[in-house]
Structure formats: C-alpha cells, structure tokens
C-alpha cells in the first residue's frame, strides 16, 4: 500500500476576494477575512453596497478604511460610513498592523560611531601554577608571542589616542609598553593590572596602557582596593571578633542598604579616624564590641577635642551593629556629643583682596579659580567638575550643574584667557572639563583637590574664604534675606541663616550705642 504524498499548497500572489488586499496567499481570502467571515452576521455591506460578509452591515474593508482615517489614537469615535464618501484605500496584506508585537516606532537617526577594536576570542592555555611577571629585563624590540593580539591592541591604542588627544610621543610609549607585555604573554593568557603597573620603570605611562586594556576579556584587574589596604594597615591590631564587627559597619557605609545610601570614601575614612583612638585605647580590654559600656564611652568622650564628631561616628557604629543584631544593646543611646562649633563667616580685608587680585594676574588658571568662587560663590567641588559646555561666552551665561547665572566681564575675560592658554599648551586635548593639567589633558577626568590646594597655596586665603566673602557681600546688599541667599547660591536653610546671622551681628556691633 503506497503512502499518500502530501502536496504543497498553491501559494501565489493574488488579491483577497473580500478586502482586495494584495499579497502571497494560498486561498481566495486572506487570513484576516477568513476570521471575519466566521463572525459575520450578514452578507451585504450598507456602505460599499457589496455582497460580502459584514458585521452589523459593515464589511471588513470599510471598517479598516474608517480606522485608517480616524488614526491610531482615536478608537472610540470612528465614523464607519466614511468609506462611502472618500473611497477605499487598497493595501498589501499584513501591513496595516504588525502581528505579535506593538506598533513599530519611528527609528531616530543616531550619529555614526566607529566600530571599536576588539581582541578576537582566543583559546586559553591552562597554567599549572602562576608566577609573577618581571618586566625589568624585557626589551621592547623582542618579538611578540601573539602577533594578532599585538596588532589588535595597537589599533585600539591608536583609536583611544585619537579620542583623548594623545600626542605622538605618548602613543609611541603606549605601543612600546604593549609590545613589552605581548613579548612575555602567550596566546590566550590573561594580563594582570599589577603586571602593567611595572611599566612605569621603563618610562611607559602605565595609566594609559591600563586604559587600552580596560573592558577586555584578557584583562585581569587585581589592583587592591585602597580602602581595604587602609583598614588592613590601621586595624590589624584588633581582635578577630572586633574586626569582623567593624567590617560589617564599613561594608554598610560603603555599599549602603535598601534604606541607607552609600557614603563616599572620604566619609568612611573620616569616621574610621574618629573611632580609631577609642579602639586603640580599649583594644586590650575588648575582645568584642559587645563589651563596650556606657561608662567607657562617656569617659573617653570627655577628653576629646572634637567630641561632637567622635560621638557621631560612635553612634553610627553601634547603631548599625544594633540594627544588624550583632550587639545586645546600644551603649551610645542617650549620650549627647554636643553641638558642632559653627564658624562665623568673615569678610576679607582690603589687603587680602589686593593680594589675591595681584596674584591672579600672573596665572590664567589661578584667575579662573579666583573668579568662580569670588564672584559666583562656587565651591571647589563645582569648580573642579565644571565642563566647557557649561560656559556660554557669546551668550554670557554660566550653567554649572543646572544653575543658570549671568556671566560678568571679569569672569568671561578670565575664562577666555585660560581657554587661549589651554589651546596653546594642550592643542589636542579632548578633556571636556574646563580646568585641566598635564596629567588630565590626555584623559577625561577632572583635576584633583590637591591641584587646587597647591594652586591657591601662596594666596592669603583659600577658595572657601573667597566664597564666604561673596555670600556675605550679597547678604549685606539685600538686607540679610535668607531666602534670597538660598535661591541665588543654592544654599540650605542652616547655611543661609548662618550668613544672615553673621551680617546681623556685624551690623549690631557697628551700630552706635544709644546710651
């Protein structure tokens, strides 16, 4: 008995009998019209007067025409008789509405981005044991063990050099470092960051080489965490239980919880420095922080010069341990550390103003650093992070972190002079920040706090004093209005009241006595 052969359907390009849609179908009607015919209530359309399947006297083609005219956002008020006045719009089957997903959105044109250079996947050779690499005796003229890897990394370095504005000398040094690394690493072998850091002994900028290797599969980042290294250096004398309890507190400070935001590294270090004398004094007495008593904390805080800060750090420590159920009771409960001494802002003297103005004329970078806090009252943090796009010289506007302020003539001249100096000194730099240095010109990072402190080191006052003098001047000119200061300089309630109180006390001292 022979098995019947199943024949394929006679697919062909034709139009649907009911909706006249054109497409590749294997039957007289399209799939949508077959489903519509099964639900039809009559065989006559009152709009187009055709003898065709209809629901409530309207065929599928007239319904689609009415929906097309009404638009995709108007589905509640559709005039089903509009096809009789405007005519029918023929269409291709399957193009009115996409199946299996939402309506396609218009594709926005994106700027063309060059294809990044990537190291091709390679096989990995398993090592029996790993030995630290020594690059001191490796020559840059040695042939690479993996020529394909060297070619890919060289092309990647050239692309990054173009984006960062590296000079040819820097690019040559980076390629020399890549050749040294490829001369001691076999195909598929990972390259560690500790090995790359040894390139500094061969006059190769290791930080630029690290930028080339970042985000690659062959790169193994084994750089130690700086905060962990600090804790290991200063907290190694503690008992194991005390250290484990401290690690829980430090981990919550660094990474936060669903109800606590993570703290900055400087804040964590400050808190650790505050409690370090307490831990040092009671290290021989405590094997766990559960043994800490209220009397020990009270007697220790009594002799502390910065009692409020130390009490705040201890309150954070024991409060966290109590919340994590690592201690039975919080010994800091009810202990008041006192209020932090508030410094009264003071205005600059005439001699200090003249000295700062004379020094600013000698250095274009110093002139910008003096103008921004002295005229616009910007803190050092905003000065370091200010971008070039935040400065609108033709429109005379300054917009750091969303602040839209008018740009005065002195600040505009200072920024224009610095930009001209920057163009002469680093013409190929693509760093988006306004202030750059020799080290940050070939990167995208901002200048550090150390650079600003060294820049204003010879001045009689620092950036904070310049900013305080500007806010006090504004408070004097507007009648010590705290709301005005908060709006103009984005200050908090306590900071605004601190400046207005300083102005009020100064005016009271200068007022003549009525006696």
KOLSE-66088 format. One record per residue (C-alpha): residue in one letter; z negated, x negated, y negated. Coordinates in pm, whole numbers, plus 50000, padded with zeros to 5 digits. Example, Ala and Ser with C-alpha at 12.3 -4.5 7.8 and 13.67 -1.06 7.14 Angstrom:
A492204877050450S492864863350106
***
This chain:
X500005000050000X501054984649673X498704982749377X499985001949073X500874979948782X499294989848452X501844989148178X501014978647827X501085004247550X504275006247350X502924991847025X505374994646735X505454995846357X505675032246259X504135057746026X501415082346115X502565118446165X499725133145955X498825107845681X502155088945666X500235056245685X502365026845791X501075002346050X501084988446402X500135018546619X500825029946976X500735067646927X502105093946688X498905095046485X496645067046361X493125063646495X491525079846187X493815110246206X493075114846577X489365117546494X490105140646201X492255163146421X489385167546667X487225181846386X489965202846224X489295239646154X492845249946070X496475238646096X497545243945730X496745224245411X496405245345096X497065215744863X500215199545003X501285231345193X501985211745511X501435224045864X498895197345958X495305195046076X492895204245796X489195209645739X488345238245503X492015239945410X492335203345302X494115177145514X493025141145551X495785127145328X494795149545035X491145140645082X491935103345078X494065107744765X491235126444588X488695099444685X491065072144567X491435088244223X487685095344191X486835058844260X484235042544485X481285050944255X481935088644232X481465105644567X479565136944462X482135152844232X485585149544389X488425172844295X490195178744628X493145196044460X494155165744256X496805155444511X498765186944436X499095176444068X499515138644094X501275134544429X500385113344730X499885075644739X501255060545058X499225032445213X499055008345503X496775017845790X493365000745780X493434990345414X491565019145248X488145009445376X487104978445573X485584985745912X482414970246042X481014958945709X480554965745338X483324967945083X484764933645007X483584919444677X485914901344437X485894864144500X484804844344196X486634812544127X484404782244177X485034747844038X486654724044278X484234699644430X485364668144605X484704665944975X481664643645031X481944613445251X480014618345572X479304594545853X481094607546165X478834616646458X478474587946699X476874582247033X473334568447024X472184538947229X468654543647359X466304514447298X463724501747544X461454491047258X461954487246884X461344455546687X461044453246308X464174440846137X464134408945932X466914406745673X465964374245501X468314352645708X471214377245733X474334368045538X476394394045357X479524377045494X478574384445855X480954409046025X479554444446065X478714455546417X480024490346331X483114487546104X483564525246093X480044530345964X480534503345702X483774519445580X482154554045555X479094540945369X481244520545129X483304551245043X480134571544994X478684544644767X481884544844557X481644582544514X477974581144411X478754552444173X481364574244005X478934603243969X475994582143849X477944558543626X477044526443811X478594495143662X480904474943890X478224448543938X475754474244074X478354489044309X479154454144439X475484447144503X475074480244688X478084472844908X476664438544982X473414454645094X475304479445312X477174450645476X473894432645550X472484464145713X475634470045918X475534433846036X472244439246224X472534475646338X474634485946634X476754517746653X474584548846664X471374530546577X469164545746309X468474526645988X464934528945853X463864530545491X461424501845548X464374480245653X466374489845344X463424480945119X463714444545237X466984441645045X465044435544725X464514399544844X468304394644837X468714407544478X470114440744601X468904473144433X467214489444731X466684522644549X470454526444502X471074518044867X468494544244966X470404569844761X473514562344966X471664567445296X469754598945199X470704631345381X472474611945657X471614616246025X471304578746082X468694575145804X465064574145920X462634578945635X459484560245740X458134554345389X454364560545382X453004588145164X451384573444856X448504598344855X447774592145222X447754554745153X445304560144864X442974580745084X443124555145361X442184527745116X439324545144936X437924568845202X437964547145512X434174540845495X433284577545553X432134592045883X434744608246101X433444643746050X433224639545672X436714625245664X438144654145869X436484679345636X437894661145334X441344661245493X441214699245517X440384701945147X443064676745048X445684694345258X444944727845091X445094711644746X448444695444821X450224723645002X448304754444895X447744786845086X449214821845054X446634827944781X446354793344625X449164774244464X449534737144546X448234711844298X450014681944154X449404647544295X447644636343976X445264666144001X444384657644361X443714621444269X441544632043974X439414654444195X439054627244456X437984601844195X435374626444068X433704631444406X434174595644529X430874583144371X428994612044534X430484603944874X429764566944827X426124572944736X425424596345030X427754580245287X424834565645484X422894598145476X425554623545572X427494624745897X428984658145795X429184677145467X427094704845623X424084682845550X424734683345173X421834700344999X421454716544662X418814691244558X421084661444631X423934676044425X421654685644135X420034651344117X423414633944136X425004655543864X422054649743629X423084613743556X426864618443548X428594611743213X431294637743284X429124663743451X431474693143397X434474676243563X432444663343858X430824697243913X434244713943909X435544690144178X432474695444398X432724733044352X436324731944468X435424710544770X432514730944901X434154764144810X437204755345019X435074743545313X433054775745300X436234796745293X437564777545595X434184782345774X433554745145808X430124747145642X427444773745675X426504777345307X427944765844976X425424742044815X427234744644479X426534781644445X424584788244126X424854752543994X426344751143647X428084719743542X428094727643174X431004731742937X433664705842879X433294689042544X436074701842321X437554676342086X438234688841736X441794680241629X442014658241322X444864652941080X446504619041030X445684598040730X448314587140479X448174551340605X448784562440964X451754583640861X453324554740669X452774530840958X454384554641210X457354561440981X457974524140925X457814516241297X460174544841384X462934529441171X463034498541393X463764515541727X466114545641780X464234556942092X460874554741913X462274575041624X463164603541862X459784601642034X458034603341696X460194631741560X459834655641852X456004657541857X455564651041485X457924678841368X458364702341667X454954696141831X456474689542173X454134674142434X455054642242616X455994661942927X458704681442745X459944650242568X460454632042898X462204661643066X464424671642771X468134673142860X471114665742640X472254701842676X469004713142512X470154697642183X472804715941978X473634692441692X476564712641545X474544745041556X471314727241453X469244742541733X466734727641977X466114745842305X463664727442533X462534748942828X463804781242675X462394775442324X464984782942056X464004763641745X465904752541435X466734715541421X465704697941099X467654669940933X465274641841029X465264650741400X469034656341400X469634622041246X467204606041492X468914621841794X472394613541662X471414577341610X469884574941955X472934590442123X475154564741949X472824537042067X472834551342420X476634552342425X476814515942325X474124504542569X475004526142874X478544539842823X478994550143187X475614567143238X475704603043363X471954609343346X471514644443199X468224635943026X468164627542657X465964596642689X466934570742948X466024534843027X467634505843204X466234518143535X467064555143492X470534550643338X472164549243682X470104577943826X469344614143739X465564610243697X463654612343371X461694584743205X458114579943316X454804582943138X454354545243144X457574540342942X456484564042664X452994549142651X454434514242620X456874526142353X454104540042129X451594512842217X451944494841883X451524526841680X448124535541534X448294569941700X449814583942018X452044613442098X449084637542129X447774628941782X451224634141630X451454668041797X447964678241683X448734668441325X451854690241325X449974720741460X447174715941208X449754714240929X451244747241045X447794763041067X446994752440709X450284766140580X449864800440744X446194807840686X444914796741027X446534825841214X446074820041591X448804844841684X451304826441468X450424793041629X450664807941978X454114822041903X455564791441731X454224764141963X453754784042288X450014777842294X447354796042488X444574816542336X441934789142360X444214762142222X445234783841924X441604791841843X440704755041869X443174746041595X442284775441374X438574767241409X439264731341305X441114743340995X438384768440908X435624742440942X437584717640732X438084743140455X434394752540466X433364716140427X435724710640135X434684742539954X432274736139662X428714747439708X427634778339511X424074766039469
***
